[in-house]
């Protein structure tokens, strides 16, 4: 009996969700239609698309640079071998626990 009640509740939930989904779809269609009407009305400020902008501007992929990092001016690409800054440890991790990180969880905390 319990399984039948649970199955019936699940069916009711599914029906409610389907009804809600349909209502939401109708609401989206109404809002989209309203926006399209506003785009056509010059009395609605900001609704008309800018004629200078391309319609698919957001979907364009920007051009990649052909410049390699080593070709860039030195002030743009910092050197990798720069030492730690003032007050900074050259070893990332927990202060006072230098050279304990192995990168391998099985060896974590192991004293070799």
C-alpha atoms as a printed R data frame, in Angstrom:
    type eleno elety resid chain resno      x      y       z
1   ATOM     1    CA   UNK     A     1  0.000  0.000   0.000
2   ATOM     2    CA   UNK     A     2  2.844  2.386   0.851
3   ATOM     3    CA   UNK     A     3  4.407  2.033  -2.616
4   ATOM     4    CA   UNK     A     4  1.083  2.818  -4.303
5   ATOM     5    CA   UNK     A     5  0.693  5.996  -2.211
6   ATOM     6    CA   UNK     A     6  4.231  7.047  -3.015
7   ATOM     7    CA   UNK     A     7  3.698  6.361  -6.734
8   ATOM     8    CA   UNK     A     8  0.483  8.407  -6.703
9   ATOM     9    CA   UNK     A     9  2.237 11.327  -4.944
10  ATOM    10    CA   UNK     A    10  5.002 11.198  -7.516
11  ATOM    11    CA   UNK     A    11  2.468 11.274 -10.359
12  ATOM    12    CA   UNK     A    12  0.741 14.276  -8.769
13  ATOM    13    CA   UNK     A    13  4.102 16.010  -8.395
14  ATOM    14    CA   UNK     A    14  4.921 15.297 -12.038
15  ATOM    15    CA   UNK     A    15  1.547 16.709 -13.143
16  ATOM    16    CA   UNK     A    16  2.069 19.851 -11.035
17  ATOM    17    CA   UNK     A    17  5.552 20.300 -12.449
18  ATOM    18    CA   UNK     A    18  4.326 19.863 -16.010
19  ATOM    19    CA   UNK     A    19  1.560 22.427 -15.449
20  ATOM    20    CA   UNK     A    20  4.049 24.853 -13.912
21  ATOM    21    CA   UNK     A    21  6.399 24.318 -16.856
22  ATOM    22    CA   UNK     A    22  3.618 25.092 -19.330
23  ATOM    23    CA   UNK     A    23  2.657 28.246 -17.420
24  ATOM    24    CA   UNK     A    24  6.281 29.357 -17.336
25  ATOM    25    CA   UNK     A    25  6.635 28.742 -21.079
26  ATOM    26    CA   UNK     A    26  3.526 30.833 -21.747
27  ATOM    27    CA   UNK     A    27  4.872 33.614 -19.541
28  ATOM    28    CA   UNK     A    28  8.200 33.568 -21.391
29  ATOM    29    CA   UNK     A    29  6.376 33.771 -24.731
30  ATOM    30    CA   UNK     A    30  4.300 36.731 -23.463
31  ATOM    31    CA   UNK     A    31  7.369 38.604 -22.211
32  ATOM    32    CA   UNK     A    32  9.283 37.917 -25.411
33  ATOM    33    CA   UNK     A    33  6.354 39.185 -27.515
34  ATOM    34    CA   UNK     A    34  6.093 42.290 -25.333
35  ATOM    35    CA   UNK     A    35  9.808 42.997 -25.783
36  ATOM    36    CA   UNK     A    36  9.570 42.555 -29.549
37  ATOM    37    CA   UNK     A    37  6.711 45.091 -29.627
38  ATOM    38    CA   UNK     A    38  8.793 47.542 -27.574
39  ATOM    39    CA   UNK     A    39 11.721 47.138 -29.966
40  ATOM    40    CA   UNK     A    40  9.459 48.304 -32.799
41  ATOM    41    CA   UNK     A    41  8.113 51.315 -30.854
42  ATOM    42    CA   UNK     A    42 10.393 54.365 -31.159
43  ATOM    43    CA   UNK     A    43  8.664 55.898 -28.107
44  ATOM    44    CA   UNK     A    44 10.292 53.266 -25.840
45  ATOM    45    CA   UNK     A    45 13.792 54.508 -25.028
46  ATOM    46    CA   UNK     A    46 16.535 51.898 -25.019
47  ATOM    47    CA   UNK     A    47 14.438 49.183 -26.637
48  ATOM    48    CA   UNK     A    48 15.668 49.684 -30.187
49  ATOM    49    CA   UNK     A    49 18.919 47.952 -31.087
50  ATOM    50    CA   UNK     A    50 21.825 50.244 -31.928
51  ATOM    51    CA   UNK     A    51 22.093 50.304 -35.742
52  ATOM    52    CA   UNK     A    52 25.899 50.594 -35.515
53  ATOM    53    CA   UNK     A    53 26.253 47.353 -33.566
54  ATOM    54    CA   UNK     A    54 26.145 43.979 -35.191
55  ATOM    55    CA   UNK     A    55 23.323 41.767 -34.008
56  ATOM    56    CA   UNK     A    56 25.599 38.866 -33.055
57  ATOM    57    CA   UNK     A    57 28.301 40.970 -31.410
58  ATOM    58    CA   UNK     A    58 28.241 38.971 -28.183
59  ATOM    59    CA   UNK     A    59 28.782 35.674 -29.979
60  ATOM    60    CA   UNK     A    60 31.882 36.795 -31.873
61  ATOM    61    CA   UNK     A    61 35.185 35.285 -30.879
62  ATOM    62    CA   UNK     A    62 37.886 37.911 -30.399
63  ATOM    63    CA   UNK     A    63 40.946 37.643 -32.617
64  ATOM    64    CA   UNK     A    64 43.853 35.902 -30.963
65  ATOM    65    CA   UNK     A    65 47.191 37.603 -30.797
66  ATOM    66    CA   UNK     A    66 50.042 36.114 -32.802
67  ATOM    67    CA   UNK     A    67 52.561 37.605 -30.400
68  ATOM    68    CA   UNK     A    68 54.467 35.076 -28.327
69  ATOM    69    CA   UNK     A    69 55.264 35.916 -24.679
70  ATOM    70    CA   UNK     A    70 58.998 36.030 -25.408
71  ATOM    71    CA   UNK     A    71 58.368 38.685 -28.076
72  ATOM    72    CA   UNK     A    72 56.518 41.003 -25.698
73  ATOM    73    CA   UNK     A    73 58.230 43.940 -24.012
74  ATOM    74    CA   UNK     A    74 59.901 42.904 -20.716
75  ATOM    75    CA   UNK     A    75 57.560 45.058 -18.613
76  ATOM    76    CA   UNK     A    76 54.577 43.082 -19.910
77  ATOM    77    CA   UNK     A    77 55.891 39.576 -19.230
78  ATOM    78    CA   UNK     A    78 57.490 39.138 -15.782
79  ATOM    79    CA   UNK     A    79 60.344 36.686 -15.399
80  ATOM    80    CA   UNK     A    80 59.462 33.323 -13.862
81  ATOM    81    CA   UNK     A    81 62.626 33.187 -11.788
82  ATOM    82    CA   UNK     A    82 61.922 36.300  -9.771
83  ATOM    83    CA   UNK     A    83 62.501 35.582  -6.085
84  ATOM    84    CA   UNK     A    84 59.947 35.861  -3.353
85  ATOM    85    CA   UNK     A    85 58.935 39.373  -2.439
86  ATOM    86    CA   UNK     A    86 59.762 41.034   0.840
87  ATOM    87    CA   UNK     A    87 58.217 39.089   3.720
88  ATOM    88    CA   UNK     A    88 57.203 36.239   1.454
89  ATOM    89    CA   UNK     A    89 58.376 32.676   1.699
90  ATOM    90    CA   UNK     A    90 59.979 31.224  -1.444
91  ATOM    91    CA   UNK     A    91 58.134 27.991  -0.630
92  ATOM    92    CA   UNK     A    92 54.342 28.124  -0.854
93  ATOM    93    CA   UNK     A    93 52.595 26.167   1.850
94  ATOM    94    CA   UNK     A    94 52.317 26.218   5.614
95  ATOM    95    CA   UNK     A    95 54.880 28.410   7.386
96  ATOM    96    CA   UNK     A    96 57.250 26.343   9.515
97  ATOM    97    CA   UNK     A    97 56.501 23.168   7.572
98  ATOM    98    CA   UNK     A    98 58.963 23.610   4.738
99  ATOM    99    CA   UNK     A    99 59.563 20.697   2.416
100 ATOM   100    CA   UNK     A   100 56.731 18.524   3.736
101 ATOM   101    CA   UNK     A   101 54.503 18.747   0.713
102 ATOM   102    CA   UNK     A   102 54.803 15.764  -1.611
103 ATOM   103    CA   UNK     A   103 51.902 16.322  -3.964
104 ATOM   104    CA   UNK     A   104 50.991 12.685  -3.355
105 ATOM   105    CA   UNK     A   105 48.138 12.119  -0.867
106 ATOM   106    CA   UNK     A   106 49.532  8.677  -0.005
107 ATOM   107    CA   UNK     A   107 52.781 10.273   1.165
108 ATOM   108    CA   UNK     A   108 51.246 13.268   2.912
109 ATOM   109    CA   UNK     A   109 52.850 13.772   6.268
110 ATOM   110    CA   UNK     A   110 55.394 11.028   5.663
111 ATOM   111    CA   UNK     A   111 58.833 11.646   7.138
112 ATOM   112    CA   UNK     A   112 61.471 10.321   4.803
